[in-house]
Amino acid sequence: MSDNRWSADRRTFVKTAGAAGVVGLAGCSDSSGGDGSDDGSGDGSDGSDGGTAGDSSDSVTEVTWVLNPAEEEIDIQVQYQPLFEYLESEAEVEIVEQPTASYSGTAQELRRAAEGDRIFADVSPGAVAQIPSELDVTGMRVAYGAEKYFSLITTTTDSGIESLSDLEGELVASAAPTSVSGTLFPLFMLSNAGLDIGSAPSGSPEDFELRTSDHSTAREQLIQDDRIAAAGTGAFSTAAHVPQEQFDEMSQDFVDISAEYEGAGEADPELRLLAVSDPIPRAPIVSNAAWEESLKDDLRQLMIDAPQEAFEHESQADIAEALSVDPEILDMEESELSEDQQADLELVEAHSLWFSGVVEAGVDDYDPVAELGQELGLEWSDL
């Protein structure tokens, strides 16, 4: 692909500033006060001149994109770089990233959006059930053709845990409290196994202890901390640690649908599968409902019609440079890599954009998630 495929300006910015700290970005929220509203240089897509008579040809409209990483180590601004470059190249907009620390933080940004704000957001499927009147579904993200994904509960091979019922009295790690695949579906599966989940996720379970964080932290806690008996995560975080034959035995849906099945069992250490959820509609991209300009519809259609390369970085070397990782490790044999270099290589690979397209979707597509909340007795508005 050509080096000038999209905008070089954003690529330069990300390389020099986007990796200002992978861990720091994952836990911070924009404190600049930016609300995504127009600075007076509207693009005229709403039929007005945006208050910039005479210079409409040079006008660029700011659109805020609220982001939260599903996994702590991800610098989400680097991960989303190709999509943002594509949108900026196709429309007179500047995407202003606003990282948040959690799914609930993203929902709060949508809640506080006022008329005139222009906001897209990267959210969990639960946000559609949580704040349906404050957002519009832009589209459903798909991964390599799969519109559904899965939640897993896993344990270590030497834990002695044979079934979900064995988790009574144990410590279970999970993702954020409102994460559909990382906490809500695991709670549902544990409840169906006969365990009393109490008032979780807003409160404490009765039959076990729950430790919430994010998908990768839950996985690593399971692997490294003997006190953790099991972990609930999205399949994207743990499926690579589970041999394919375990999925073959437990879930034909996972075998047939999951984008993670092909790479199952390729990562160390091996984990043992305790439960697989029913298929879950993949996470949406949403916008604030108060934004009614035609520009919003234009950007939505651009995402749905986007070519494959709009979701792909030009090269892993570009990702490495943005993360301040030595790109030479990309050409080294695995046997030549030190432990730190192997970790750097895995970090680069993890920053590929996790979805490969956006398809049309609406609020009704997320009814299974709303129904899950009803099954768990959740008050979505309180989460």
C-alpha positions as CSV (number, residue, x, y, z in Angstrom):
1,M,0.0,0.0,0.0
2,S,1.2,3.5,-0.7
3,D,2.7,5.6,2.0
4,N,0.3,8.4,1.2
5,R,-2.7,6.1,1.3
6,W,-4.5,8.5,3.7
7,S,-3.3,11.5,5.7
8,A,0.4,11.8,6.5
9,D,-0.4,14.5,9.1
10,R,-2.1,12.1,11.6
11,R,0.5,9.4,11.0
12,T,3.3,11.9,11.9
13,F,1.4,13.0,15.1
14,V,0.8,9.4,16.3
15,K,4.4,8.5,15.8
16,T,5.6,11.5,17.8
17,A,2.9,11.8,20.4
18,G,0.6,8.8,20.3
19,A,2.7,6.5,22.4
20,A,3.3,9.0,25.2
21,G,2.8,6.0,27.5
22,V,0.8,2.9,26.7
23,V,-0.2,2.3,30.3
24,G,-0.8,5.9,31.0
25,L,-3.2,6.4,28.1
26,A,-5.2,3.4,29.0
27,G,-6.1,4.9,32.3
28,C,-6.5,8.6,31.6
29,S,-9.3,10.8,30.5
30,D,-9.0,13.9,28.4
31,S,-8.7,16.9,30.7
32,S,-8.5,19.5,28.0
33,G,-12.3,20.3,28.3
34,G,-12.8,19.4,24.6
35,D,-16.4,18.5,24.1
36,G,-16.4,17.8,20.4
37,S,-18.4,20.9,19.6
38,D,-17.6,23.0,16.5
39,D,-15.0,25.8,17.0
40,G,-16.9,28.0,14.5
41,S,-15.5,26.4,11.4
42,G,-18.3,24.1,10.5
43,D,-18.1,22.3,7.2
44,G,-21.6,23.5,6.1
45,S,-22.9,19.9,5.9
46,D,-25.9,20.9,8.0
47,G,-26.9,23.5,5.5
48,S,-25.3,26.5,7.3
49,D,-22.0,28.3,6.7
50,G,-20.8,27.5,10.2
51,G,-20.1,31.2,10.8
52,T,-17.1,31.2,8.4
53,A,-18.3,33.0,5.3
54,G,-15.7,33.1,2.6
55,D,-13.5,30.3,3.9
56,S,-15.7,27.2,3.6
57,S,-13.3,25.5,1.3
58,D,-10.7,25.4,4.0
59,S,-13.0,24.6,6.9
60,V,-12.4,21.5,9.0
61,T,-15.0,20.3,11.5
62,E,-13.8,18.7,14.7
63,V,-15.4,15.4,15.7
64,T,-14.6,13.9,19.1
65,W,-14.2,10.2,19.3
66,V,-14.4,8.8,22.8
67,L,-12.3,5.7,23.2
68,N,-11.7,3.2,26.0
69,P,-9.3,0.2,25.6
70,A,-10.6,-3.3,26.3
71,E,-7.1,-4.2,27.4
72,E,-4.8,-2.2,29.6
73,E,-1.7,-2.4,27.5
74,I,-3.4,-1.0,24.4
75,D,-2.7,2.6,23.2
76,I,-6.0,2.9,21.6
77,Q,-5.0,6.1,19.7
78,V,-2.4,4.0,17.9
79,Q,-4.8,1.1,17.3
80,Y,-7.5,3.3,15.7
81,Q,-5.0,5.3,13.6
82,P,-6.0,3.8,10.2
83,L,-9.7,4.4,10.6
84,F,-9.2,8.0,11.7
85,E,-6.8,8.7,8.8
86,Y,-9.4,7.3,6.4
87,L,-12.3,9.4,7.7
88,E,-10.1,12.6,7.7
89,S,-9.1,11.9,4.1
90,E,-12.7,11.4,2.9
91,A,-14.4,14.2,4.8
92,E,-13.5,17.7,6.0
93,V,-13.1,16.6,9.6
94,E,-10.5,16.3,12.2
95,I,-10.9,13.4,14.6
96,V,-10.1,14.4,18.2
97,E,-9.4,11.4,20.4
98,Q,-10.7,11.4,24.0
99,P,-9.5,8.3,25.8
100,T,-11.4,7.2,28.9
101,A,-10.5,4.7,31.6
102,S,-13.6,2.5,31.4
103,Y,-16.8,1.5,29.7
104,S,-18.7,3.6,32.3
105,G,-16.5,6.6,31.6
106,T,-17.4,6.4,27.9
107,A,-21.1,6.2,28.8
108,Q,-20.7,9.2,31.0
109,E,-19.3,11.2,28.1
110,L,-22.3,10.3,26.0
111,R,-24.7,11.2,28.9
112,R,-23.2,14.7,29.2
113,A,-23.1,15.5,25.5
114,A,-25.1,18.6,24.7
115,E,-26.8,19.8,21.6
116,G,-24.0,20.9,19.2
117,D,-21.5,18.3,20.3
118,R,-20.3,15.9,17.7
119,I,-19.3,12.6,19.3
120,F,-18.6,9.1,18.1
121,A,-17.8,6.5,20.7
122,D,-16.2,3.1,21.0
123,V,-18.6,1.3,23.4
124,S,-19.5,-2.1,24.8
125,P,-22.7,-3.7,23.6
126,G,-24.1,-3.0,27.1
127,A,-24.1,0.8,26.4
128,V,-27.0,0.4,24.0
129,A,-29.1,-1.1,26.8
130,Q,-27.7,1.3,29.4
131,I,-28.3,4.7,27.7
132,P,-30.5,3.9,24.6
133,S,-32.1,7.4,24.4
134,E,-28.7,9.2,24.5
135,L,-27.1,7.4,21.6
136,D,-27.6,6.4,18.0
137,V,-26.0,3.1,16.8
138,T,-23.7,4.0,13.9
139,G,-23.0,0.3,13.0
140,M,-21.8,-3.0,14.4
141,R,-18.1,-3.7,14.2
142,V,-17.3,-7.1,12.6
143,A,-14.1,-9.1,12.9
144,Y,-13.0,-10.9,9.8
145,G,-16.6,-11.5,8.8
146,A,-17.9,-12.4,12.2
147,E,-20.7,-10.3,13.6
148,K,-20.9,-12.3,16.9
149,Y,-18.3,-12.9,19.6
150,F,-18.1,-14.9,22.8
151,S,-17.4,-14.8,26.5
152,L,-15.3,-17.4,28.1
153,I,-14.6,-18.6,31.6
154,T,-11.3,-20.3,31.9
155,T,-9.0,-21.7,34.6
156,T,-5.5,-23.0,34.8
157,T,-4.6,-26.6,34.0
158,D,-3.6,-27.3,37.6
159,S,-6.3,-25.4,39.5
160,G,-8.4,-28.5,40.4
161,I,-11.5,-26.6,39.2
162,E,-13.5,-29.0,37.0
163,S,-16.8,-27.2,36.6
164,L,-18.4,-23.8,37.3
165,S,-20.0,-25.2,40.4
166,D,-16.5,-25.7,41.8
167,L,-16.0,-22.0,41.9
168,E,-18.2,-21.6,45.1
169,G,-16.1,-19.9,47.7
170,E,-13.4,-19.0,45.1
171,L,-11.9,-15.8,43.7
172,V,-12.9,-15.0,40.1
173,A,-11.3,-12.3,38.0
174,S,-13.3,-10.5,35.3
175,A,-13.2,-7.4,33.1
176,A,-15.0,-4.1,33.9
177,P,-18.3,-4.3,35.8
178,T,-20.3,-3.3,32.7
179,S,-18.3,-5.3,30.2
180,V,-20.8,-7.6,28.4
181,S,-18.3,-10.4,27.5
182,G,-15.9,-9.8,30.4
183,T,-18.3,-9.7,33.3
184,L,-22.0,-9.8,32.5
185,F,-22.1,-13.0,30.5
186,P,-19.7,-14.7,33.0
187,L,-22.0,-13.8,35.8
188,F,-25.0,-15.2,33.8
189,M,-23.1,-18.4,33.2
190,L,-22.2,-18.7,36.8
191,S,-25.8,-18.0,37.8
192,N,-27.0,-20.7,35.5
193,A,-24.5,-23.1,37.1
194,G,-26.3,-22.6,40.4
195,L,-24.1,-20.0,42.0
196,D,-25.6,-17.0,43.8
197,I,-24.3,-13.9,42.1
198,G,-25.9,-11.6,44.7
199,S,-26.0,-8.0,43.6
200,A,-23.1,-8.3,41.2
201,P,-21.9,-6.5,39.2
202,S,-22.9,-3.3,41.1
203,G,-22.5,-5.2,44.4
204,S,-20.9,-8.4,45.6
205,P,-21.8,-12.1,44.7
206,E,-22.9,-14.3,47.6
207,D,-21.1,-17.6,46.5
208,F,-17.8,-16.3,45.3
209,E,-15.6,-13.2,45.3
210,L,-15.4,-11.1,42.1
211,R,-12.3,-9.0,41.2
212,T,-13.0,-6.7,38.2
213,S,-10.4,-4.9,36.0
214,D,-10.1,-5.4,32.3
215,H,-9.8,-8.4,30.0
216,S,-6.0,-8.7,29.8
217,T,-5.6,-8.0,33.5
218,A,-8.1,-10.7,34.4
219,R,-6.3,-13.1,32.2
220,E,-2.9,-12.3,33.6
221,Q,-4.2,-12.5,37.2
222,L,-5.5,-15.9,36.5
223,I,-2.1,-17.0,35.1
224,Q,0.1,-15.4,37.7
225,D,-1.9,-15.4,40.9
226,D,-2.7,-18.8,42.5
227,R,-5.5,-17.2,44.5
228,I,-7.5,-16.6,41.3
229,A,-9.5,-19.7,40.5
230,A,-11.0,-18.6,37.2
231,A,-11.3,-15.6,34.8
232,G,-14.2,-14.3,32.8
233,T,-13.1,-12.5,29.6
234,G,-14.0,-11.9,26.0
235,A,-12.7,-14.7,23.8
236,F,-10.4,-12.3,22.1
237,S,-8.3,-12.2,25.4
238,T,-8.1,-15.9,26.3
239,A,-9.1,-18.1,23.3
240,A,-5.5,-18.3,22.1
241,H,-4.6,-20.1,25.4
242,V,-7.4,-22.8,25.0
243,P,-6.8,-25.8,22.7
244,Q,-9.2,-26.0,19.8
245,E,-10.4,-29.5,20.9
246,Q,-11.9,-28.0,24.0
247,F,-14.0,-25.7,21.9
248,D,-14.9,-28.6,19.7
249,E,-16.3,-30.4,22.7
250,M,-18.1,-27.5,24.3
251,S,-19.5,-25.1,21.6
252,Q,-20.2,-25.7,18.0
253,D,-21.3,-22.1,17.7
254,F,-17.8,-21.0,18.7
255,V,-16.3,-23.3,16.1
256,D,-18.6,-22.1,13.4
257,I,-18.8,-18.4,14.2
258,S,-15.9,-17.1,16.3
259,A,-13.0,-15.2,14.6
260,E,-10.8,-16.5,17.5
261,Y,-11.3,-20.2,16.8
262,E,-8.5,-20.4,14.1
263,G,-5.9,-19.2,16.6
264,A,-7.1,-21.1,19.6
265,G,-4.4,-23.0,21.5
266,E,-1.5,-21.1,20.0
267,A,-0.5,-19.1,23.1
268,D,1.2,-20.2,26.3
269,P,0.4,-21.0,29.0
270,E,-2.4,-23.4,28.2
271,L,-5.7,-22.6,30.0
272,R,-8.7,-24.9,30.5
273,L,-12.1,-24.0,29.3
274,L,-15.0,-24.0,31.8
275,A,-17.7,-22.3,29.9
276,V,-18.6,-20.6,26.6
277,S,-21.4,-18.1,26.2
278,D,-24.1,-18.0,23.6
279,P,-23.1,-15.7,20.6
280,I,-23.1,-12.0,21.5
281,P,-23.6,-9.2,19.0
282,R,-20.3,-7.4,18.5
283,A,-19.7,-4.0,20.0
284,P,-21.1,-1.0,18.1
285,I,-19.8,2.4,17.2
286,V,-22.3,4.9,18.4
287,S,-22.9,8.7,18.3
288,N,-24.6,11.1,20.6
289,A,-28.3,11.3,19.8
290,A,-28.4,15.1,20.0
291,W,-26.1,15.4,17.0
292,E,-28.4,15.8,14.0
293,E,-26.3,17.2,11.2
294,S,-26.1,15.4,7.9
295,L,-22.3,15.2,8.5
296,K,-23.1,12.4,11.0
297,D,-24.9,10.3,8.4
298,D,-22.1,11.0,5.9
299,L,-19.4,9.7,8.3
300,R,-21.6,6.7,9.2
301,Q,-21.9,5.8,5.5
302,L,-18.2,6.2,5.0
303,M,-17.5,3.7,7.8
304,I,-20.0,1.2,6.4
305,D,-18.6,1.5,2.9
306,A,-14.9,1.7,3.9
307,P,-12.4,-0.4,2.0
308,Q,-10.5,-3.1,3.9
309,E,-7.3,-1.0,4.1
310,A,-9.2,1.6,6.2
311,F,-9.0,-0.9,9.1
312,E,-5.4,-1.9,8.6
313,H,-2.1,-0.2,9.5
314,E,0.2,0.2,6.6
315,S,2.8,-2.0,8.3
316,Q,3.8,-3.4,11.6
317,A,6.8,-1.2,11.4
318,D,4.6,1.8,11.6
319,I,2.9,0.4,14.7
320,A,6.3,-0.3,16.2
321,E,7.6,3.2,15.6
322,A,4.4,4.7,17.2
323,L,5.0,2.5,20.3
324,S,8.7,3.3,20.4
325,V,9.5,-0.3,19.8
326,D,12.6,-1.3,17.8
327,P,11.2,-2.3,14.3
328,E,14.2,-4.7,13.8
329,I,12.6,-7.3,16.0
330,L,9.9,-7.7,13.3
331,D,12.4,-9.5,11.1
332,M,14.0,-11.6,13.8
333,E,13.5,-15.3,14.3
334,E,11.5,-16.2,17.4
335,S,14.6,-18.1,18.8
336,E,16.6,-14.9,18.5
337,L,14.2,-12.8,20.6
338,S,14.9,-12.0,24.2
339,E,12.0,-12.1,26.7
340,D,11.6,-8.4,26.5
341,Q,11.7,-8.4,22.7
342,Q,9.1,-11.1,22.6
343,A,6.8,-9.0,24.8
344,D,7.4,-6.0,22.5
345,L,6.6,-8.1,19.4
346,E,3.3,-9.2,21.1
347,L,2.5,-5.6,21.9
348,V,2.9,-4.5,18.3
349,E,0.7,-7.4,17.1
350,A,-1.9,-6.5,19.7
351,H,-2.2,-3.0,18.2
352,S,-3.7,-4.1,15.0
353,L,-7.2,-2.8,14.8
354,W,-9.4,-5.5,16.2
355,F,-12.3,-5.1,13.8
356,S,-12.2,-5.4,10.0
357,G,-15.4,-3.6,9.0
358,V,-18.6,-1.9,10.1
359,V,-22.0,-3.1,9.1
360,E,-25.5,-1.6,9.4
361,A,-27.1,-2.1,12.8
362,G,-29.6,-0.5,15.1
363,V,-30.7,-0.6,18.7
364,D,-32.8,-3.8,18.1
365,D,-29.7,-5.8,17.2
366,Y,-28.6,-5.4,20.9
367,D,-31.9,-6.8,22.3
368,P,-30.0,-9.9,23.5
369,V,-27.8,-7.8,25.7
370,A,-30.8,-5.9,27.2
371,E,-32.4,-9.3,27.8
372,L,-29.3,-10.5,29.5
373,G,-29.6,-7.5,31.9
374,Q,-33.1,-8.5,32.7
375,E,-32.1,-12.0,33.4
376,L,-29.4,-10.7,35.8
377,G,-31.9,-8.3,37.4
378,L,-29.8,-5.3,36.4
379,E,-30.9,-1.7,36.5
380,W,-28.9,-0.5,33.5
381,S,-29.4,3.1,34.3
382,D,-27.6,2.6,37.6
383,L,-24.5,1.1,36.1
